[in-house]
Amino acid sequence: MHELLKIFSTRELAYIIWLFIGVISIFSIKKIRSGIYGIVKSFFARKIYLVLLFYLMNVLIIVLILYNLKLWEIIFLKETIFWTFNFIIMMFSKLLKRNPENIVKIVFQQTIRLSILLGFLYNIFTFDLMTEIIMFPIIFFLVVIYSFSNTDKQNAPKKKPMTNLFALLGVTYLAFTIYKTIVNYQMVFTFDKLQLLILPIVLSILILPCCYLIVLYAQYDLLLTKIILINLDPIIQAEVIKNSILTAKLNINKVVNIKKNMNKFYLSQAKNQRDYIKKIASSDLIKT
C-alpha cells in the first residue's frame, strides 16, 4: 500500500477501487454485459478507431517534443495519461451535445478550468484512504441526482436545493484547501507542484490543432453522409462533394452551414452549383 501511495493519491486509489467494484458488478449482469459488448464493438468501428489513433499519435508527438525540450519527464506519465483520457472524453461528449462551431473553444475553456481545479483543489490535499472511499459514492450519488434534475422541467424544483448543496460543499472544500495551503505553504508552493499544475494546460493548448481537425473531420463525414442520402446522380454527387470541399476548406462553420442548408430541390434547380454552395456556406440558416 505504501508503494501505491507513492504513485497514486488516496483519492485516486479510492476511485480505482470503486471503478474496479463497478466493473465487476456490471459484468456480473448478463443483459448489461451483452450491451457493453455492443458499445465496445461500435467503439472500435473504423472511423472512431482512426480518430482515436490520430489523437493518440498527436499526444505522443507532443510528449516527445516536450521531452526533447526537457519540459516533460517520466514522473509526469500518470498525469499525462489521465489528461489524455479526460480530454478525449470531454471532447466527444461536447461534440454530441454542443454546436460544433464552438466545440473547440468550449473544450479548451473547460479543460483549462478543469485542469486548474483538479491541479489546485483536487490533488494538493486529500483525506485518508478510508474517508475518500466513503466520500466517493456519496458525491457520485449527489452528482447523479443533480444531473437527473437537469433532464426534465418537472425535476426543476429539485435543482435549486441540489445546486445550493453543491455550492456549500464547494465552499467548504475551498475553505479547507485554503487553510491547508496557508498552514503547509512550503509543501504546496514547490516547483514540482507548479509543473503538475501547468502540464495539463500546456498539453491542452498544444492539442488544439488536433482537436480542430477531429471536429472538422466529423462535420465533413456528416456532410458527405447527407449528400449521399440526397440520392443524386453519381456525377452530380461527385461535383457537389468537390464544390463543398473547395468552398468550406478548413472552415468548420462553412461545413456546418452547407450541411444544414443543403436542399435537393434548390440544388438541382441552381444554375450554378458552386454559387449555390457558396451562398448556403455563408448563411447560418436559409429557409428552404
N, C-alpha and C positions, 0 to 999 in steps of 0.2 A: 504493500500500500504506500509506503514511504517513497518508493521509486516512481509510482504512478503520480504522486503529488508533485514530483519534480517536473513532470511533463504536463499534467492537466491540473487545473484549479479544482477545488472541491465542487464548485458549481458545474463545471464541465463534466466531472465524474458523475455527479447526480443525474445530469441529462443523459449521459451514456447509459447509466444503469436503467433509467426509465425507458429509454429508447429500446434497449435490449428486452425489457419486460413487455413493451408494446409490440415489438416484432414477434416475439414468441407467442403472445396472446392472439395476434392477428392470424398467424399461420396455423394456429390450432383450430380455427373455424374454417370448415371446408368451403362454404359459399364465398367467404371473403378471400380465401386463398385462391380460388379459381378466378375471382375478379381481379386480384392483384396480378395474376399471370397475364391477363389480357392487357393490363396497364403497362406492365414491363415489356410485353411484346410490341405494343404500339410505341413505347419509348425508344425502342431500337429500330423504328422504321427508318428507311434510308435518309429521308430529308432531315429528321431530327438528329439522327446519328451524325450526319455530315456537319450540321450546325454546331453540335457539341464538340465534335472533333476540331473544327475551325476555332472555336472559343478556347479549348484547352491548349491548342498549338500556340495561340496568341499569348495566353498566360505563361506558357513555358518560355516563349521568346522574351517576354518582358522580364521574367525572373532571371533568365540568363544574362540579359543586358545589365540589370541591376547588380547581379553577382559580379560581373566583369568590371563594373564601376565601383566595386567594394561597398555597395549600398544594400546588399542582401547577403544574409548568412544563413547557414543551415538551421540555426536556432529559431528562425522565423518560419520554418516549414509548417508547423501546426497552424499558425495564424494565417498563412498563405492558403492552406487547404480549406480552412473554414471560410475565408473570404471568397475563394473560388466557387464554392458551392452556394454560399449565401447570395452572391451576386447573380449567378445564372438563374437561381430560383426566383429571385426578386424580378429579374428582367422578364422571364416567361410569364410570371403571374401578372405583371403590369401590362404585358403585351396582350393578354387576353381580356383585360378589363378596361384599359385606358385608350384614349385616342392615340393611334400610332404616331401621329405627327409630333407629339410631345413626349413620347416614351423615353427617348434618350435623356432628355432634360430631367424628367421625373425620376428615372432610375439613378441618375448621377446625384441629384439633390438628396434623395432618400438614402442612398448608400453613404454619402458623406455624413449626413446626420446620424445614421445608424453606426457608422464607424466611430464617430466621436462619442456617442452614447455608450456603445459597448466598450470602447477603449478606456474611457474615463470612469464611468459609473458602474459598468458591468464587471470588469476584470480586475480593477485595482483592489477592491476589498470583497471578500466572500466570507460566508459563515462557515461553521464546521460542516463536515460531510452529512451528518445526520439531519441537521437543520435544513440544509439545501435539498436533501431527499424529500423531506416533509413539505417544504415550501413549493416544490415544483408542481405536484398535482393540484394544489390549491390555486396557484397562479394560472395554470393551464385551464382549470375549470372556470375561473373568472373570465379568462380571455374568450373561451367558447361561448359563455353566456352573453358577453358583450358583443361578439360577432353575430350571434343569433338575433340580438335585439336590433341590429342594423339591417337585417334582411327583409323585414316586413314592417309596414307602418303601424300595424296592430301591436307590435312589440315596442313602439316608441316610448310608452310610459316607463318601460324598464331601462331605457337607455340612459336617462339622466342620473338615476342613483348609481348605475354602474360606472358612468363617467366620473362622478364625484368620488366613488370608491377608488378608482384608478388614480385620480388626482391626489387623493390622500396618501395612497401607498407610494406614489412617485415622490411627493414632497417629503414623506418620512424617510425614504431611502436616500434622497438627495441630502437631507439634513445629516443623516448618518455618515454618508460619504464625505461631506464637507468637514464634519467633526473629525473623522479618521484621518483625513488629509492634513488637517492642522496639527493633530497630535503626532502623526507619523510622516511629517513632511519630508524627512530625509529618505524614507523608503519610496515615496511617491515621485518626487522630482529627481529622477535619475535618467541617465542617457538611454538606458535600456527601455524604460517605460515610455520615454518620448519616441523612440524608434517604433515601438509597438503601436503607439497612437497614430503616428504618421504613415506607417506602412500601408494600411488599407486605403487611406486617402490617395496616396501616390499610385497604388495599383488601380484604383477606380478611375483616376484621371487618364492613366496610360491605356486603359482598356476601352475608353470611349470610342475610338475609331472602329474597333471590332464590334462593339455594341451597335453602332450606327449601321454597319454593313449587314449585321444579322437582321435588324429591323427592316432594312431596305430589301433584303432577300425575301423575307416573309411577305412583304407587301407586293413584290413582283410576282411571287408564287400565287398569291390570291388573285392578282390581276390576270395572270395567264390562265388560271382556272376559270375566271369569269368569261374571258374571251373564248375559251374552248366551249363553255356551256351555251354561249350565244349561238353556236352552231352555224358559223359562216362557211362559205366556200373556202376550201383549204388555201387557195392562192390569196384570197382577200384576208383570211385569218393571219397568214404569214405577214402580209403588209401591215395589218393592224398591230401585230406584235412588234414589228420593226419600227413603225412610226411612234408607238408608245414608248419604246426604249430610247429612241432618238430624241423624243420630246422631254421625257422625265429625267433621263440620265441618272444622276445620283441624288435627285431631289425626292425625298420621301413624301413631302406634301403633294407634289405633282402626281406621283404614282397613286396615292390615295384618292386624289380628285378624279383621275381618269377612271379608277376602279368604281368609285361611287356614281359618277355621272354618265358612264358609257351606256348607250341605249341602242339596241339593234336597229330600230326603225330609223332614228336620226343618223346612225352610222351608215346605213345603206342608202339614205337619201342625200347624204352630204356630197356636194360637187367636188370638194377637195378634202379627202380623208385626213391628211396631215393637218390642215387648218382646223378641222373639227376637233381633232385630238388636242391640238394646242389650246383651243378655246375651253374645252372641259378641264384641261390640266390647270388652267389659271383661275378657275372658279371653284369656290367651296362647294356650291350646290347649284345645279341647273335643273329647273323643273322640266321634266320630260313626260 
